[in-house]
Structure formats: C-alpha cells, structure tokens
Amino acid sequence: MRAIIPVAGVGTRLRPHTYTLPKVLLNVAGKPILGHILDTLIEQGVTKATIITGYMRKLVEDYVRSRYDIDVEFIPQKDSLGLGHAIWVARETFNHEPLMIVLGDTIFDMNLKVAQESGLSSIGVKTVEDPRRFGVVVTNRNGHIDRFEEKPETPISNRAIVGLYYIKDPMNLRSALEEIIDKDIKTRGEYQLTDALQLMLEKGEKFTVFPVHGWYDCGKPETLLSTNQYLLDQLPDIKAPKGCVIVPPVYIAPDATIERSVIGPHTTVASGASVRDSVVRNSIVSDGAKVSTSLLEESIIGNSAVVRGHFNRLNVGNSSEINYK
C-alpha cells in the first residue's frame, strides 16, 4: 500500500519556529512530526510513499532520504491551493493500488487494518464538540457515508474527518480531483479533498468510516505540547544524570547535556541540546538549544536558541537568544 503525505503547508500558527523549519520537522518527543508518521506507517506495512512538499521542501527531502530506506517520491506543490490540489499534483504516483492519505501535521495511534476491514473506501473520524473547523461526514444506519461537507457554518454532523483516508481505488479519486480542478470547484477559495470525495459519492462510490481515538494534532503550540505529553507517556522511565532530578515521563537525547537541573514531567530535550542549572517541565527544548539558570514551563525552545535567565513560559524561535538579568 502507498501512503500519500501532504506536507507543503507553511505552518503559520507555529511561528516563529516555522520561519526557519517546516512544520513537519518540529521535534516532539524526540523526533520530528514526520518521523513519527513514517515510523508508524512503515511498522504497519506501508512500503511506498508520496510526500507532497512545498515550504522548505529540500529540508524535508534531506531528512527523509538520510533516515529512511523506503520507496519514496517527492512531488512539489508550487501553489497552495488546498488539500484537493495537493493530492491532484501527486496523481501520477498512484494507480489502482489502494492508498492511505495521512495529513502531515497529524500523529495517529491506530491499526491501519481497521481502515481496510469493510472492503470499501473508508474515512477516519472522531466525534468533536465544534465540527465547524473540520470536514465532516454524515452516515446512515448502515454505517455508510451519505454526505461530505467541508467546515460547515451550520453543523450537520459532529463526526470530524481527522486526516486519515483509505482509498480503495485511487483512480476514482483521481477522476474526481481532475473534475473539480477542470470545473474550478472551490470551497473557501481552495480545491478541497472533501469536495472530491463528495463527487465520488454522487457517482456511486461507497464509503464507510472507522473510528480514530488516538489522533494528535500538531498544528499549534498548545497542541504540539499536548501531543508531546501523550507520546512521552508511552516511553519508559530513564535514569537521571548525576546531580540532576528526572520527573518522568521525559525524553533526553543521548547526546544532550543535563547539569544540576530538574527535568520533567513531560519534557523533551532533543539532540545536542543542553540544560544547566534549570527547572524545565512540560516543554520542548529543540536540537542544539541551550537553556541555563531558567525556570521553564509550557515552553517551546527552537533549534539552536539560547535562553539564560528566569522565565515562566516561552515560545522562542530558532537561533534566538534571550538573556534575563
């Protein structure tokens, strides 16, 4: 099975970090978001991938090629015209072989075989309180989808599409995408995958849904930190460095430096980072960052950033320096 992973987005809600790094390469629980996605897909038998790139695409390509031995194609999306357009630009990479579409800012915890059990195309859904921010589905008593709609102003369902799509015959999807592009069918100014799925439905395609309970959004600082918490909860406890206190769960990279500090709970200290004379909890200290004489909570410290002093909460971009006197 092939996976299609769109990662072309700029990630404006995660600035300042995404000024210098694509969103999917932000570190959460010890590895980039994209690393978590690829590891899960590979563990579950996916052998081919199409990654749709855009913003800082070379960094994405370099990361994947240097760490993964998988049959992967990189397709650039030159214009940000919506998720439907992103899948459309990758249409030459798929055929009649079933595929799984996985959004690049979503970490999931589920068995992909559940998506295939019905023998039909199937959409991952989760019940949410405010469905207006999502594409949604309406299902009938047989569990089949009767309607797709993208971000309805008036909620028609609270079953949100969470970014996992199993497509039984991708050529039907390709035809629907080509039709919405050719006829310039847009919703909210973009070519939506939801509109293509609705068109497939109207032409006789049958869809089921599968529940996704382990769905972790990484699109905003607060959701990135909550996803970091969840993933760290799955890790075993580690031994505290000499002269330090560890409050699990935490992740500390083997080449990170921790001195005279209290780390945790729910804290990631990434590769090459250092924390000295500090207390850091519920935070992410990214690659190469340096923290000293600080109290940090619910903070994200970007790659190679330097923080010295006493603060409570920070969202510091890459290569920044903050001193408190």
Secondary structure as UniProt FT lines:
FT   STRAND          2..6
FT   HELIX           12..14
FT   TURN            15..16
FT   HELIX           17..19
FT   HELIX           23..25
FT   STRAND          27..28
FT   TURN            29..30
FT   STRAND          31..32
FT   HELIX           33..43
FT   TURN            44..45
FT   STRAND          48..53
FT   TURN            55..56
FT   HELIX           57..67
FT   STRAND          71..76
FT   HELIX           83..89
FT   HELIX           91..93
FT   STRAND          99..102
FT   TURN            104..105
FT   STRAND          106..109
FT   HELIX           113..116
FT   TURN            117..118
FT   STRAND          121..127
FT   HELIX           131..133
FT   STRAND          135..139
FT   TURN            141..142
FT   STRAND          144..150
FT   STRAND          159..167
FT   HELIX           170..182
FT   TURN            183..184
FT   TURN            188..189
FT   HELIX           193..202
FT   TURN            203..204
FT   STRAND          207..211
FT   STRAND          214..217
FT   HELIX           221..233
FT   TURN            242..243
FT   STRAND          245..246
FT   STRAND          250..252
FT   TURN            254..255
FT   STRAND          257..259
FT   STRAND          262..263
FT   STRAND          267..269
FT   TURN            271..272
FT   STRAND          274..276
FT   STRAND          279..281
FT   STRAND          283..285
FT   TURN            287..288
FT   STRAND          290..292
FT   STRAND          295..297
FT   STRAND          300..301
FT   TURN            303..304
FT   STRAND          306..308
FT   STRAND          315..316
FT   TURN            318..319
FT   STRAND          321..323
//
